């Protein structure tokens, strides 16, 4: 390769600009995603087109379209940037474990109840770790993990997603939350079949807890749930229950926090085997920091033994 050839190599900044435009198909949104100005983004893209000798996008007053060459090279650019990200991640992991940035994604039905334990553990045991927390729905978290925007996820499993490795932490039972005076309130050992006859309140579409609740109803023999009233979060669900609109299911880690928000709410425990969910850390398979994440999972299991959960190691639950 001659000196002249080396000068015509595209820069990472140019590739990032192109990848952002290919993803958003909008210069303003792409510039915002990269934290740069639109003129700078446009200049980087033009420089890349000049370097490669092909036109990558068609610019109109209303929209941005990829050319056939742009569509083909967008996947290549993304692959290059992913490999560069993996190189940087591996180099960071080699410098020292539990240092630098760790971008943790958490689902909304876990974050308020488990983050205190997670943050306390990180503060006490890993003070040099720069933990950055992102609360999002499962689909968004998985997209972020695949794209390298997130490093590690804390969410309900199984996911069944190729390229993602799950590190199980614990299982927890669901309990039934009822308004004051409800015939099931305060009872233990209720059968799942009672769900067939109850007005069960659910979270909005997009929450994995909604899907889990629907699965539990189907297992109980219910044909379906007429979700005429839904909520964006568990706190709102509990307030709806307190107002007499129905009953709902809460994971046990959420019960103490959420039922304290409303007066005289009652809970009922299901007969064994109670409906449950499993919570795990999830990482990209083959992640450079895999050993570090495994150690973090072990530390979290130990830290969560005081919660109303059954910790899981090697797929086997233990304790309560």
KELO-413040 format. One line per 4 residues: number of its first residue (from 1); their letters; for each residue y, z, x of C-alpha. Coordinates in nm, 4 decimals. Layout:
NUM = a = Y Z X; ... .
//
This chain:
1 = xxxx = 0.0000 0.0000 0.0000; 0.3392 -0.0945 0.1352; 0.6548 0.1135 0.1246; 0.7898 -0.1235 -0.1416 .
5 = xxxx = 0.4832 -0.0678 -0.3600; 0.5247 0.3098 -0.3375; 0.8824 0.2832 -0.4587; 0.7539 0.1186 -0.7767 .
9 = xxxx = 0.5284 0.4073 -0.8758; 0.6345 0.5622 -1.2096; 0.7558 0.9218 -1.1997; 0.6115 1.2045 -1.4067 .
13 = xxxx = 0.9452 1.2371 -1.5840; 0.9231 0.8722 -1.6917; 0.5652 0.9183 -1.8142; 0.6612 1.2324 -2.0082 .
17 = xxxx = 0.9476 1.0437 -2.1727; 0.7189 0.7593 -2.2728; 0.4474 0.9957 -2.4018; 0.7016 1.1840 -2.6125 .
21 = xxxx = 0.8414 0.8640 -2.7631; 0.4877 0.7388 -2.8322; 0.4053 1.0646 -3.0091; 0.7215 1.1049 -3.2162 .
25 = xxxx = 0.8284 0.7384 -3.2568; 1.1813 0.8758 -3.2694; 1.4207 0.9126 -2.9756; 1.6000 1.2213 -3.1071 .
29 = xxxx = 1.2783 1.4087 -3.1837; 1.1219 1.3053 -2.8522; 1.4305 1.4181 -2.6590; 1.4322 1.7509 -2.8437 .
33 = xxxx = 1.0633 1.8048 -2.7663; 1.1327 1.7539 -2.3951; 1.4600 1.9480 -2.3950; 1.6618 1.6554 -2.2649 .
37 = xxxx = 1.9410 1.4337 -2.3943; 1.8723 1.1072 -2.5743; 2.0531 0.8987 -2.3096; 1.8425 1.0600 -2.0371 .
41 = xxxx = 1.5251 0.9931 -2.2357; 1.6221 0.6330 -2.3008; 1.7068 0.5850 -1.9345; 1.3725 0.7243 -1.8206 .
45 = xxxx = 1.1871 0.4967 -2.0622; 1.3848 0.1911 -1.9503; 1.3156 0.2763 -1.5869; 0.9437 0.3017 -1.6621 .
49 = xxxx = 0.9458 -0.0360 -1.8358; 1.1210 -0.1868 -1.5345; 0.8743 -0.0253 -1.2943; 0.5707 -0.1447 -1.4921 .
53 = xxxx = 0.7182 -0.4825 -1.5767; 0.6271 -0.4594 -1.9468; 0.8105 -0.3699 -2.2661; 0.6659 -0.0516 -2.4114 .
57 = xxxx = 0.8694 -0.0017 -2.7292; 1.0627 -0.2063 -2.9805; 1.3961 -0.0418 -3.0555; 1.5555 -0.1016 -3.3961 .
61 = xxxx = 1.8372 0.0730 -3.5785; 1.5951 0.2578 -3.8039; 1.2746 0.3199 -3.6130; 1.0863 0.2909 -3.2869 .
65 = xxxx = 0.7647 0.0903 -3.2643; 0.5180 0.0663 -2.9794; 0.4453 -0.2815 -2.8531; 0.0790 -0.3791 -2.8035 .
69 = xxxx = 0.1247 -0.2994 -2.4338; 0.2878 0.0311 -2.5277; -0.0005 0.1285 -2.7536; -0.2517 0.0576 -2.4779 .
73 = xxxx = -0.0584 0.2335 -2.2028; 0.0360 0.5372 -2.4144; -0.3209 0.6662 -2.3984; -0.3252 0.6126 -2.0214 .
77 = xxxx = 0.0045 0.7964 -1.9767; -0.1219 1.0899 -2.1830; -0.4397 1.1018 -1.9732; -0.2376 1.1060 -1.6491 .
81 = xxxx = -0.0160 1.3881 -1.7754; -0.3197 1.5863 -1.8910; -0.4761 1.5574 -1.5465; -0.1513 1.6624 -1.3793 .
85 = xxxx = -0.1357 1.9623 -1.6140; -0.4939 2.0535 -1.5240; -0.4039 2.0266 -1.1539; -0.1126 2.2670 -1.1991 .
89 = xxxx = -0.3206 2.5037 -1.4108; -0.5966 2.5154 -1.1507; -0.3491 2.5735 -0.8696; -0.1886 2.8579 -1.0661 .
93 = xxxx = -0.5269 3.0153 -1.1338; -0.6174 2.9959 -0.7662; -0.3025 3.1808 -0.6615; -0.3939 3.5034 -0.8391 .
97 = xxxx = -0.5713 3.6028 -1.1608; -0.3721 3.7459 -1.4497; -0.0379 3.6260 -1.3176; 0.1980 3.3563 -1.4361 .
101 = xxxx = 0.2289 3.2294 -1.7927; -0.0420 3.2617 -2.0557; 0.0440 3.0870 -2.3834; -0.1554 3.2576 -2.6589 .
105 = xxxx = -0.1828 3.1094 -3.0077; -0.2645 3.3441 -3.2974; -0.3301 3.2801 -3.6673; -0.1035 3.4613 -3.9181 .
109 = xxxx = -0.3899 3.6633 -4.0722; -0.4670 3.8145 -3.7312; -0.1312 3.8448 -3.5556; 0.0226 4.1508 -3.7314 .
113 = xxxx = -0.2944 4.3580 -3.7046; -0.4322 4.2763 -3.3599; -0.1253 4.1908 -3.1536; -0.0313 4.5585 -3.1006 .
117 = xxxx = -0.3682 4.6086 -2.9304; -0.3385 4.2839 -2.7327; 0.0168 4.3529 -2.6159; -0.0614 4.7100 -2.5181 .
121 = xxxx = -0.3626 4.5953 -2.3145; -0.1627 4.3249 -2.1349; 0.1255 4.5640 -2.0647; -0.1003 4.8362 -1.9255 .
125 = xxxx = -0.3646 4.6353 -1.7392; -0.2006 4.3002 -1.6574; 0.1706 4.3728 -1.5958; 0.2200 4.0528 -1.3935 .
129 = xxxx = 0.0937 3.8316 -1.6765; 0.3712 3.6543 -1.8675; 0.2189 3.6481 -2.2166; 0.3869 3.4090 -2.4606 .
133 = xxxx = 0.2716 3.4336 -2.8233; 0.2780 3.1519 -3.0809; 0.1815 3.2237 -3.4440; 0.0555 2.9104 -3.6201 .
137 = xxxx = -0.2155 2.7910 -3.8572; -0.5557 2.7017 -3.7135; -0.5082 2.3231 -3.7200; -0.1779 2.3470 -3.5333 .
141 = xxxx = -0.3271 2.5867 -3.2792; -0.6171 2.3534 -3.2064; -0.3777 2.0621 -3.1640; -0.1725 2.2731 -2.9230 .
145 = xxxx = -0.4815 2.3702 -2.7250; -0.5981 2.0099 -2.6967; -0.2535 1.8903 -2.5911; -0.2135 2.1642 -2.3292 .
149 = xxxx = 0.0764 2.3285 -2.5162; -0.1362 2.6434 -2.5575; -0.3822 2.8017 -2.3163; -0.5826 3.0400 -2.5315 .
153 = xxxx = -0.6258 3.1040 -2.9053; -0.7030 3.4180 -3.1064; -0.8464 3.3124 -3.4405; -1.1375 3.3107 -3.6844 .
157 = xxxx = -1.4534 3.1233 -3.5856; -1.6778 2.9278 -3.5873; -1.4559 2.6279 -3.5236; -1.7143 2.3612 -3.4535 .
161 = xxxx = -1.4681 2.1639 -3.2414; -1.5869 1.9589 -2.9445; -1.4316 2.0585 -2.6144; -1.3496 2.4130 -2.7294 .
165 = xxxx = -1.5402 2.7190 -2.6068; -1.5410 3.0356 -2.8188; -1.5442 3.3862 -2.6661; -1.6444 3.6152 -2.9585 .
169 = xxxx = -1.4646 3.9487 -2.9886; -1.5677 4.1164 -3.3143; -1.6761 4.0885 -3.6749; -1.5022 4.2637 -3.9627 .
173 = xxxx = -1.5858 4.3066 -4.3292; -1.3711 4.1962 -4.6192; -1.2750 4.4513 -4.8812; -1.1558 4.3977 -5.2365 .
177 = xxxx = -0.7989 4.5140 -5.3067; -0.7211 4.6028 -5.6684; -0.4235 4.7345 -5.8646; -0.4147 5.0973 -5.9853 .
181 = xxxx = -0.6579 5.1719 -6.2674; -0.8841 4.8744 -6.1978; -1.2481 4.9436 -6.2864; -1.3656 4.8500 -5.9339 .
185 = xxxx = -1.0944 5.0385 -5.7447; -1.2281 5.2956 -5.5001; -1.5930 5.1980 -5.5462; -1.8475 5.1402 -5.2689 .
189 = xxxx = -2.1438 4.9075 -5.2725; -2.0106 4.6563 -5.5247; -2.2097 4.3314 -5.5470; -2.0518 4.0025 -5.4475 .
193 = xxxx = -2.1387 3.8719 -5.7915; -1.8399 4.0601 -5.9389; -1.6166 3.7930 -5.7853; -1.7359 3.5514 -6.0551 .
197 = xxxx = -1.5408 3.7412 -6.3197; -1.2250 3.8380 -6.1286; -0.8865 3.6687 -6.0989; -0.8855 3.6306 -5.7209 .
201 = xxxx = -0.5470 3.5636 -5.5604; -0.5476 3.3357 -5.2563; -0.3290 3.2323 -4.9660; -0.1681 2.8870 -4.9597 .
205 = xxxx = -0.3456 2.5782 -4.8302; -0.3703 2.5715 -4.4511; -0.4774 2.9331 -4.4038; -0.8335 2.9672 -4.2793 .
209 = xxxx = -0.8561 3.2971 -4.4718; -0.8146 3.0995 -4.7948; -1.1128 2.8837 -4.7020; -1.3158 3.1931 -4.6118 .
213 = xxxx = -1.2344 3.3531 -4.9483; -1.3428 3.0375 -5.1307; -1.6680 3.0320 -4.9303; -1.7347 3.3941 -5.0287 .
217 = xxxx = -1.6791 3.3066 -5.3965; -1.9182 3.0133 -5.3716; -2.1796 3.2371 -5.2082; -2.1334 3.4794 -5.4991 .
221 = xxxx = -2.2146 3.2002 -5.7416; -1.8629 3.1287 -5.8606; -1.7985 2.7658 -5.9487; -1.4460 2.7880 -5.8100 .
225 = xxxx = -1.1168 2.9725 -5.8166; -0.8314 2.8586 -6.0372; -0.5504 2.9266 -5.7909; -0.2582 2.9329 -6.0311 .
229 = xxxx = -0.0811 3.1856 -5.8079; -0.0881 3.1696 -5.4278; 0.1033 3.3307 -5.1424; 0.2180 3.2335 -4.7942 .
233 = xxxx = 0.1090 3.5640 -4.6387; -0.1088 3.8697 -4.6933; 0.1917 4.0939 -4.7588; 0.2900 3.8816 -5.0586 .
237 = xxxx = -0.0696 3.8737 -5.1827; -0.0799 4.2532 -5.1821; 0.2474 4.2734 -5.3737; 0.1050 4.0348 -5.6346 .
241 = xxxx = -0.1985 4.2591 -5.6683; 0.0246 4.5639 -5.7048; 0.2080 4.3778 -5.9806; -0.1133 4.3351 -6.1752 .
245 = xxxx = -0.1587 3.9599 -6.1297; -0.5132 3.9910 -5.9955; -0.7174 4.1113 -5.7005; -0.7566 3.9806 -5.3467 .
249 = xxxx = -0.9723 4.0014 -5.0356; -0.8418 4.1549 -4.7140; -1.0067 4.1796 -4.3728; -1.0474 4.5463 -4.2812 .
253 = xxxx = -0.8023 4.5271 -3.9892; -0.5299 4.4373 -4.2409; -0.6053 4.7013 -4.5034; -0.4142 4.9986 -4.3631 .
257 = xxxx = -0.1010 4.7963 -4.2851; -0.0893 4.5955 -4.6060; -0.1918 4.8553 -4.8639; 0.0735 5.0935 -4.7297 .
261 = xxxx = 0.3386 4.8480 -4.8499; 0.2634 4.9131 -5.2195; 0.1998 5.2329 -5.4153; -0.1463 5.3339 -5.5326 .
265 = xxxx = -0.3342 5.0181 -5.4420; -0.7096 5.0694 -5.4398; -0.9849 4.9165 -5.2297; -1.3532 4.8565 -5.2985 .
269 = xxxx = -1.6288 4.8053 -5.0426; -1.9027 4.5480 -5.0883; -2.2729 4.6219 -5.0661; -2.4460 4.5168 -4.7455 .
273 = xxxx = -2.4399 4.2532 -4.6213; -2.0691 4.2536 -4.6917; -1.8705 3.9294 -4.6621; -1.7179 3.9145 -4.3158 .
277 = xxxx = -1.5306 3.7061 -4.0641; -1.5671 3.6705 -3.6890; -1.2673 3.6711 -3.4550; -1.2780 3.5162 -3.1085 .
281 = xxxx = -1.0735 3.3811 -2.8251; -1.0953 3.0030 -2.7893; -1.0237 2.7993 -2.4771; -1.0620 2.4436 -2.3586 .
285 = xxxx = -1.4162 2.3961 -2.2300; -1.4090 2.3905 -1.8510; -1.0608 2.5484 -1.8310; -0.9607 2.6380 -1.4770 .
289 = xxxx = -0.8944 2.9979 -1.5853; -1.2256 3.0323 -1.7737; -1.3442 3.3300 -1.5673; -1.0113 3.5032 -1.6220 .
293 = xxxx = -1.0292 3.4433 -1.9974; -1.3817 3.5850 -2.0015; -1.2565 3.9034 -1.8355; -0.9734 3.9246 -2.0881 .
297 = xxxx = -1.2218 3.8897 -2.3754; -1.4317 4.1755 -2.2350; -1.1229 4.3944 -2.1991; -1.0163 4.3143 -2.5563 .
301 = xxxx = -1.3585 4.4067 -2.6947; -1.3288 4.7446 -2.5283; -0.9718 4.7944 -2.6493; -1.0674 4.7075 -3.0083 .
305 = xxxx = -1.3491 4.9590 -3.0402; -1.1113 5.1954 -3.2186; -1.0496 4.9415 -3.4953; -1.2658 4.9101 -3.8095 .
309 = xxxx = -1.4666 4.6258 -3.6577; -1.8021 4.5539 -3.4937; -1.7483 4.4205 -3.1429; -1.9562 4.1156 -3.0506 .
313 = xxxx = -2.1101 4.0489 -2.7111; -2.3439 3.7563 -2.6500; -2.3421 3.6842 -3.0217; -2.4687 4.0320 -3.1220 .
317 = xxxx = -2.2421 4.2742 -3.3154; -2.2399 4.6418 -3.2192; -2.0647 4.9501 -3.3550; -1.8329 4.9727 -3.6558 .
//
